[in-house]
């Protein structure tokens, strides 16, 4: 009882700090800043998150308030899952800017991932401070990083780790294409399988293509078929959340759509693209006047809260711009551009406060019900990806006035 009371006192008293107040009031500040400056600030935050740990992984998050689970505010331990898919973003940014220091950081992240890979090939759930237990989704996400590090450096250790991870995924996949065991000890057990593992399938497909291993590409396709078979007529997916299957997070909805879309594009399977497009169109119809989306959606595509999941917003921007590239339809580009304007307004721009400068919180408002009061490394990663893709489509150095 005493410990619980102490935690509550620490939690509420931690709101009385300048960083929290700055972050809470940030969107009301007027500023003029280019896409290049937004990207630079976001990359600075990722660098700071890597430097904040005693290893070469990226800190899971920076909490503006005291968090009872971690028993502190501030920086939390390195997160293998998201460090894995941050690696390609850092390589992309390094090539965009010609910055060798960013490139070197990405290589160090990949080396760290190899060092902490579990003996069975899996990647652990939770942060590096948690007891290592295998997690299917996390394993898939780090494959993205190892593949890119191999392509960039040619070092066999990276493709070796990716293949070991791929074998683990295949060994744990069931005949219908689903993953049902070793999902994660850090998410709800209310769902027998997670539909958003289509993003794991995407990583497995890329690996199979790279090393010409049909078993991997076939396994990926089986998982996409499983997901599409369960998809509702209106495009919504069941069992597609970290915690609540009845109203999945935009974050996991976007994970699911992206995996199907990318395998459809890579394989030339128009049906996959169309099924992904069906869900993406449903979201486009629900885009709010300010560019955002609701943080959760029920089976009728009704938003179930006023707060917005900034991670999912950035992921959805990427999906819409990818669909613009595939279909040529400007409605997707327009939706993504509007979303990116919203996200740029939500970025924390405080050059004098290096722990929050460039960050993207889990939710807006910051007390929203995803990553409450935290800057999440994966939110910043997808923000970087969304802006780099916008630039690639010709929207260079647009000025955001907020």
C-alpha positions in Angstrom: 0.0 0.0 0.0 2.8 2.4 0.9 4.5 1.8 -2.4 1.3 2.5 -4.3 0.8 5.8 -2.5 4.5 6.7 -3.1 4.0 6.0 -6.8 0.9 8.2 -7.0 2.7 11.1 -5.2 5.7 10.8 -7.5 3.4 10.6 -10.6 1.3 13.7 -9.8 4.2 15.8 -8.5 6.1 15.0 -11.7 3.7 17.1 -13.7 5.2 20.2 -12.1 8.2 20.5 -14.5 9.1 22.8 -17.3 9.4 20.1 -20.0 5.9 18.9 -19.4 4.5 22.4 -19.4 6.4 23.2 -22.6 5.2 20.1 -24.3 1.6 20.7 -23.3 1.6 24.2 -24.6 3.8 23.6 -27.6 1.1 23.5 -30.3 -0.1 27.0 -29.4 3.3 28.4 -30.3 3.7 30.1 -33.7 6.7 29.1 -35.8 7.9 29.0 -39.3 10.1 26.0 -40.1 11.0 24.0 -43.3 10.6 20.3 -43.8 14.4 20.0 -43.7 14.4 21.6 -40.2 11.6 19.3 -39.0 13.7 16.3 -40.2 16.8 17.6 -38.6 15.1 18.1 -35.2 13.6 14.6 -35.4 17.0 13.1 -36.3 18.6 15.0 -33.4 16.0 13.4 -31.1 16.8 9.9 -32.3 20.5 10.6 -31.8 19.8 11.8 -28.3 17.7 8.7 -27.6 20.6 6.5 -28.7 23.1 8.5 -26.6 20.8 8.3 -23.5 21.4 4.5 -23.2 24.6 2.7 -22.1 24.5 0.6 -25.3 23.9 1.3 -29.0 20.2 0.7 -29.0 17.6 3.5 -29.1 15.8 4.4 -25.8 12.2 3.3 -26.0 10.9 6.7 -25.0 11.3 9.8 -23.0 8.6 10.3 -20.4 7.6 13.8 -19.4 6.2 12.5 -16.1 7.0 9.7 -13.6 6.1 6.2 -14.9 5.4 3.6 -12.2 6.4 0.7 -14.5 9.9 2.1 -15.1 9.9 3.8 -11.7 11.2 7.1 -13.1 10.6 9.9 -15.6 13.0 10.7 -18.4 14.7 8.2 -20.6 13.8 4.5 -20.6 16.0 1.5 -21.7 16.8 0.6 -25.3 14.0 -1.1 -27.2 15.1 -3.9 -29.6 11.9 -4.0 -31.7 11.8 -0.3 -32.7 15.5 0.2 -32.9 15.3 -2.5 -35.6 13.1 -0.5 -37.9 14.6 2.8 -37.0 17.8 1.6 -38.8 16.4 2.0 -42.3 15.1 5.5 -41.4 18.6 6.6 -40.2 20.2 5.3 -43.4 17.6 7.1 -45.5 18.3 10.4 -43.6 22.1 9.9 -43.8 21.8 9.6 -47.6 19.5 12.5 -47.8 21.8 14.8 -45.9 25.2 13.2 -46.6 25.8 12.8 -42.9 28.4 10.1 -42.1 27.7 10.3 -38.4 24.0 9.3 -38.9 25.1 6.5 -41.2 27.6 5.2 -38.5 24.8 5.4 -35.9 22.6 3.1 -38.0 25.4 0.6 -38.3 26.0 0.6 -34.6 22.3 0.0 -34.0 22.4 -3.0 -36.3 25.5 -4.4 -34.6 23.7 -4.0 -31.2 20.7 -5.9 -32.5 22.9 -8.8 -33.5 24.6 -8.8 -30.1 21.3 -9.0 -28.3 19.5 -11.5 -30.6 18.2 -14.5 -28.7 19.9 -17.8 -29.3 16.8 -19.3 -31.1 16.8 -16.4 -33.6 14.0 -14.4 -32.0 14.0 -10.8 -30.8 12.8 -10.3 -27.3 9.7 -8.4 -26.3 9.9 -5.3 -24.1 13.0 -3.3 -23.5 16.5 -4.6 -23.0 16.0 -4.3 -19.3 13.2 -6.9 -19.3 13.8 -10.6 -19.0 14.3 -11.9 -22.6 11.2 -13.6 -24.0 10.6 -14.2 -27.7 8.2 -12.0 -29.6 7.1 -12.7 -33.2 6.3 -9.1 -34.2 9.5 -7.8 -32.7 11.5 -10.4 -34.6 10.0 -9.3 -37.9 10.7 -5.6 -37.3 14.4 -6.1 -36.6 14.7 -8.0 -39.9 14.1 -4.7 -41.6 17.1 -3.2 -39.9 19.4 -6.2 -40.5 18.5 -6.4 -44.2 19.2 -2.7 -44.7 22.5 -2.8 -42.8 23.5 -5.8 -45.0 22.6 -3.8 -48.2 24.6 -0.8 -46.9 27.7 -2.5 -45.6 27.8 -6.0 -47.1 28.6 -7.5 -43.7 27.6 -11.1 -43.5 26.8 -10.9 -39.8 23.7 -8.8 -40.6 22.2 -11.2 -43.2 23.1 -14.1 -40.9 21.1 -12.6 -38.1 18.2 -11.9 -40.5 18.1 -15.5 -41.8 18.3 -16.8 -38.2 15.3 -14.6 -37.4 13.4 -15.7 -40.5 13.9 -19.4 -39.6 12.5 -18.7 -36.2 9.4 -17.1 -37.8 8.8 -20.0 -40.1 9.3 -22.5 -37.3 6.6 -20.8 -35.3 4.1 -20.2 -38.1 1.0 -22.4 -38.3 -0.4 -24.1 -41.4 -3.0 -21.4 -42.1 -0.4 -18.7 -42.1 -1.1 -17.2 -38.7 1.3 -16.8 -35.7 -0.4 -17.8 -32.5 2.4 -18.7 -30.1 5.2 -16.5 -28.8 3.3 -13.4 -29.8 4.5 -11.3 -26.9 4.4 -11.2 -23.1 3.9 -7.4 -23.3 0.5 -7.2 -25.0 -3.0 -8.4 -24.3 -3.8 -12.1 -24.4 -7.4 -11.3 -25.4 -6.6 -12.1 -29.1 -5.6 -15.6 -30.4 -3.5 -14.0 -33.1 -2.5 -10.5 -34.1 -3.6 -9.4 -37.6 -1.0 -6.7 -37.7 1.7 -9.3 -38.1 1.2 -8.7 -41.8 4.0 -6.2 -41.2 6.1 -9.2 -39.9 5.1 -11.0 -43.1 6.4 -8.0 -45.2 9.8 -8.3 -43.5 9.8 -12.1 -44.1 8.9 -11.5 -47.8 11.8 -9.0 -48.3 14.2 -11.5 -46.7 13.0 -14.3 -48.9 13.4 -12.1 -52.0 16.9 -11.1 -50.9 18.3 -14.6 -50.3 16.0 -16.3 -52.9 14.4 -18.6 -50.3 10.9 -19.6 -51.4 10.0 -20.9 -47.9 10.2 -17.3 -46.6 8.2 -15.7 -49.3 5.6 -18.4 -49.2 5.2 -18.0 -45.5 4.7 -14.3 -45.9 2.0 -14.7 -48.5 0.2 -17.3 -46.4 0.0 -14.7 -43.6 -1.4 -12.1 -45.9 -4.0 -14.5 -47.2 -5.0 -15.3 -43.6 -5.4 -11.6 -42.8 -7.5 -10.9 -45.9 -9.7 -13.9 -45.2 -10.6 -12.4 -41.9 -11.0 -8.8 -43.2 -14.6 -7.4 -43.1 -16.3 -6.2 -46.2 -15.8 -2.6 -45.2 -12.1 -3.1 -44.9 -11.8 -3.4 -41.1 -9.6 -6.1 -39.5 -10.4 -8.1 -36.4 -7.9 -9.1 -33.7 -5.8 -6.1 -34.8 -4.7 -4.3 -31.6 -2.3 -4.4 -28.7 -5.1 -4.4 -26.2 -8.7 -4.1 -27.5 -9.9 -6.1 -30.5 -13.2 -4.2 -30.6 -11.6 -0.8 -31.2 -8.1 -1.3 -32.5 -5.5 1.5 -32.4 -4.8 3.4 -35.5 -1.1 2.4 -35.0 -1.9 -1.3 -35.4 -4.4 -0.7 -38.2 -1.7 1.0 -40.1 0.8 -1.8 -39.4 -1.7 -4.2 -40.9 -2.5 -2.2 -44.0 1.1 -1.4 -44.8 2.2 -5.1 -44.7 -0.5 -6.1 -47.1 0.1 -3.1 -49.4 3.8 -3.6 -49.6 3.7 -7.3 -50.3 1.0 -6.6 -52.9 3.2 -4.0 -54.6 6.3 -6.2 -54.4 4.6 -9.3 -55.8 2.4 -7.6 -58.3 -0.7 -8.9 -56.5 -3.4 -6.4 -57.3 -5.9 -8.1 -55.0 -3.6 -7.4 -52.0 -3.2 -3.8 -53.0 -7.0 -3.4 -53.4 -7.7 -4.9 -50.0 -5.2 -2.6 -48.4 -6.7 0.3 -50.4 -10.2 -0.5 -49.0 -9.0 0.0 -45.5 -6.9 3.1 -46.4 -9.9 4.6 -48.2 -12.1 4.1 -45.1 -9.5 6.0 -43.1 -9.3 8.8 -45.7 -13.1 9.3 -45.4 -12.6 9.8 -41.6 -9.8 12.4 -41.8 -10.7 15.4 -39.6 -10.6 19.0 -40.7 -7.2 19.5 -38.9 -5.7 16.5 -40.8 -5.7 14.0 -38.0 -7.5 10.8 -37.4 -9.1 9.3 -34.3 -6.8 7.1 -32.1 -9.1 4.1 -32.3 -11.7 2.8 -34.7 -14.5 0.2 -34.2 -15.8 -2.2 -36.8 -18.0 0.4 -38.4 -14.9 2.7 -38.8 -16.3 5.0 -36.1 -13.6 6.9 -34.2 -14.0 6.0 -30.5 -12.1 8.9 -28.9 -11.3 12.5 -29.6 -7.5 12.1 -29.0 -5.3 11.2 -31.9 -2.5 8.5 -32.1 0.4 10.5 -33.6 2.3 7.3 -34.5 -0.7 6.0 -36.4 -1.2 9.4 -38.1 2.4 9.3 -39.4 2.0 5.7 -40.6 -1.3 6.5 -42.4 0.4 9.4 -44.1 3.0 7.0 -45.5 0.3 4.6 -46.6 -1.6 7.3 -48.5 1.5 8.6 -50.2 2.5 5.0 -51.1 -1.0 4.6 -52.6 -0.5 7.9 -54.5 2.7 6.4 -56.0 1.0 3.2 -56.9 -2.3 4.5 -58.3 -1.5 8.1 -59.2 -4.7 9.2 -57.4 -4.2 12.7 -55.9 -6.7 12.2 -53.1 -4.1 10.1 -51.3 -1.4 12.7 -51.8 -3.7 15.5 -50.6 -4.7 13.5 -47.5 -1.0 12.8 -46.7 0.0 16.4 -47.1 -2.8 17.5 -44.8 -1.8 14.9 -42.3 1.9 16.0 -42.4 0.9 19.6 -41.8 -0.9 18.4 -38.7 2.1 16.3 -37.5 4.5 19.1 -38.0 2.4 21.3 -35.7 2.6 18.5 -33.1 6.4 18.1 -33.2 8.2 19.6 -30.1 10.5 22.3 -31.2 12.6 23.4 -28.3 16.3 23.7 -29.3 17.2 24.6 -25.7 15.6 21.4 -24.3 17.6 18.6 -26.0 15.7 15.7 -24.4 12.4 16.8 -26.0 13.5 18.8 -29.0 12.3 17.2 -32.2 10.1 14.7 -30.4 6.7 13.4 -31.3 4.5 12.2 -28.5 2.4 9.1 -28.5 -0.9 11.0 -28.5 -2.3 14.4 -29.0 -3.3 15.8 -26.6 -0.4 14.4 -24.8 -2.6 12.8 -22.2 -4.3 10.8 -24.9 -4.6 7.0 -24.4 -1.6 5.9 -26.4 1.9 6.5 -25.0 0.5 9.1 -22.6 2.9 11.9 -21.7 5.7 10.1 -23.6 7.8 10.9 -26.7 8.0 7.5 -28.4 11.0 6.6 -30.6 8.7 4.9 -33.1 6.5 7.9 -33.4 9.6 10.0 -34.3 10.7 7.2 -36.8 7.5 7.2 -38.7 7.4 11.0 -38.7 10.8 11.0 -40.3 9.6 8.4 -42.9 6.5 10.4 -43.7 8.5 13.6 -44.3 11.2 11.9 -46.4 8.5 10.3 -48.6 6.8 13.7 -49.0 10.0 15.2 -50.2 10.5 12.2 -52.6 7.2 13.0 -54.1 8.2 16.6 -54.9 7.0 18.5 -51.8 10.4 20.0 -51.1 11.0 22.5 -48.4 7.3 23.4 -47.9 7.0 25.9 -45.1 4.8 25.0 -42.2 3.3 28.0 -40.3 1.6 27.1 -37.1 
